[in-house]
Amino acid sequence: MDLRGAAGPGGDALPPVGDILTPPAPARRFFDDVTAPVKEFALIRDASHFASFRHPDRFLDLMLTHVRPAVTAQPAAR
């Protein structure tokens, strides 16, 4: 699947991450339709649909630096 032309954060092209369950382009379109007080679209390269298992270090870093501060009002940890 060629994802060139699909918009990522800031309008840059989404990288091909090989997720056949939820490819980045439709995931991004869904994300763009969601209204939330705080949201950010993040991809972990070479993680596919199982980011927390394939790249636990990157996944944890995103959780600590982006999700935790949003839900706890505490500064980013790590």
Phi, psi and omega in degrees: 000130179265117182259006177300135181099342175284136185273134174254194178303133180073010177087002180283163183290140177285137178283148174289120183249001173074023180269108180276344178282314179220086179300153184302321184298309177292328177297319179294320178297318177297313179305316181298333180277345182278133175257126181210151180296327177221129176203152178207136179266122181229137175243142174250112184302138179062027181256338183058216184274356187239052185304319183292339179262321184281326180222068184300328180294315178292320179297313179299319179301316177296319180297316182286325185266342182239314184280310182305311179299326181289326184264341182247349184062023175259155178295159180301142178251163171132000000 
